[in-house]
Amino acid sequence: MITALCLIIGALSYSKLPTEIPVQWSKGVATSLVNKNWIFICPVICIIIRYLLKPFIYAKLQMNNYYGEIITEYLTNYMCFIVLSVEIFSILFTFGVVKSVVVLLFVDTAIFIGLLVVGLVKMDLRGKEVL
């Protein structure tokens, strides 16, 4: 769903974007620009995370962790959500709506840590009910 959202946002904003969009920022100033076609790299990155990186994360976590599967799912969702946030930030930055990505990434992190804790607690409670 996050990958599809990345693609939809890129497609909807593509015609309105200037020929170059920012991909790096420093103190509210774009420090690196690329062709606007790069807006579609975000969905590609999400696909890479989902299908290439996820098995490696799962393999590492599964060795020593009972919750390896759920943590892997949350980590990959978190990474894709960060990519989506950066895509949205790039678009908003281009139009002068926002100037700093730090707050956005901090909020993303806080939300996903909260969701992970809630998910782990629910799993733990379900495990105790079975016993």
C-alpha positions as CSV (number, residue, x, y, z in Angstrom):
1,M,0.0,0.0,0.0
2,I,2.8,2.4,0.8
3,T,4.6,1.6,-2.5
4,A,1.3,2.2,-4.4
5,L,0.9,5.5,-2.5
6,C,4.4,6.5,-3.5
7,L,3.6,5.8,-7.2
8,I,0.3,7.6,-7.1
9,I,1.8,10.7,-5.4
10,G,4.6,10.8,-8.0
11,A,2.2,10.4,-10.9
12,L,-0.2,13.0,-9.6
13,S,2.5,15.6,-8.9
14,Y,4.8,14.9,-11.9
15,S,3.2,17.4,-14.3
16,K,3.3,20.2,-11.7
17,L,7.0,19.7,-10.8
18,P,9.8,21.8,-12.2
19,T,12.3,20.1,-14.4
20,E,14.6,19.6,-11.4
21,I,13.6,18.6,-7.9
22,P,15.7,18.6,-4.7
23,V,17.0,15.4,-3.2
24,Q,19.3,16.9,-0.6
25,W,18.7,19.8,1.7
26,S,20.7,21.8,4.2
27,K,19.3,24.5,6.5
28,G,16.2,25.0,4.3
29,V,18.2,25.2,1.1
30,A,18.3,22.5,-1.7
31,T,21.9,21.4,-2.1
32,S,21.4,18.7,-4.7
33,L,18.9,18.7,-7.6
34,V,18.0,15.9,-10.0
35,N,15.7,15.5,-13.0
36,K,12.0,15.3,-12.0
37,N,11.8,11.7,-13.3
38,W,13.6,10.8,-10.1
39,I,10.3,11.2,-8.2
40,F,9.6,7.7,-9.4
41,I,12.7,6.3,-7.7
42,C,10.7,6.3,-4.4
43,P,8.4,3.5,-5.4
44,V,11.4,1.6,-6.8
45,I,13.2,2.0,-3.5
46,C,10.1,0.6,-1.7
47,I,10.0,-2.4,-4.0
48,I,13.7,-3.0,-3.3
49,I,13.1,-2.7,0.5
50,R,10.1,-5.1,0.3
51,Y,11.4,-7.8,-1.9
52,L,15.2,-7.7,-1.6
53,L,16.0,-6.2,1.8
54,K,13.2,-7.8,3.8
55,P,14.4,-11.4,3.6
56,F,17.9,-10.4,4.8
57,I,16.4,-8.5,7.8
58,Y,14.1,-11.4,8.6
59,A,17.0,-13.9,8.5
60,K,19.1,-11.8,10.9
61,L,16.2,-11.3,13.3
62,Q,14.9,-14.8,13.2
63,M,18.1,-16.3,14.6
64,N,17.8,-14.8,18.0
65,N,14.3,-13.3,18.3
66,Y,10.8,-14.8,18.8
67,Y,9.3,-11.6,17.3
68,G,11.5,-11.6,14.2
69,E,8.6,-11.7,11.7
70,I,6.7,-8.8,13.2
71,I,9.8,-6.7,13.7
72,T,10.9,-7.4,10.1
73,E,7.5,-6.3,8.9
74,Y,7.5,-3.1,11.0
75,L,11.1,-2.3,9.9
76,T,10.3,-2.7,6.2
77,N,7.1,-0.7,6.6
78,Y,9.0,2.0,8.5
79,M,11.7,2.2,5.8
80,C,9.1,2.5,3.0
81,F,7.2,5.1,5.1
82,I,10.4,7.1,5.4
83,V,10.8,6.9,1.6
84,L,7.2,8.1,1.1
85,S,7.8,10.9,3.6
86,V,10.9,12.0,1.8
87,E,9.0,12.0,-1.5
88,I,6.2,14.1,-0.1
89,F,8.8,16.4,1.5
90,S,10.6,16.9,-1.8
91,I,7.3,17.9,-3.5
92,L,6.3,20.2,-0.6
93,F,9.8,21.7,-0.5
94,T,9.7,22.3,-4.2
95,F,6.6,24.4,-3.8
96,G,7.9,26.2,-0.7
97,V,5.4,24.7,1.7
98,V,8.1,23.2,4.1
99,K,11.8,23.9,4.8
100,S,13.0,21.1,7.2
101,V,12.7,17.4,6.9
102,V,13.9,16.7,10.5
103,V,10.6,17.2,12.2
104,L,8.8,15.0,9.6
105,L,11.3,12.1,10.1
106,F,11.2,12.5,13.9
107,V,7.4,12.2,13.8
108,D,7.6,9.2,11.4
109,T,10.0,7.5,13.9
110,A,7.9,8.2,16.9
111,I,4.7,6.8,15.2
112,F,6.4,3.6,14.1
113,I,8.1,3.0,17.4
114,G,4.6,3.4,19.0
115,L,3.0,1.0,16.5
116,L,5.8,-1.5,17.1
117,V,5.3,-1.4,20.9
118,V,1.5,-1.8,20.5
119,G,1.9,-4.7,18.1
120,L,4.4,-6.5,20.4
121,V,2.2,-6.0,23.4
122,K,-0.8,-7.3,21.5
123,M,1.2,-10.4,20.3
124,D,2.4,-10.9,23.9
125,L,-1.1,-10.7,25.3
126,R,-2.4,-13.1,22.6
127,G,0.3,-15.5,23.5
128,K,-0.6,-15.4,27.2
129,E,-4.3,-16.0,26.5
130,V,-3.5,-19.2,24.7
131,L,-1.6,-20.6,27.7
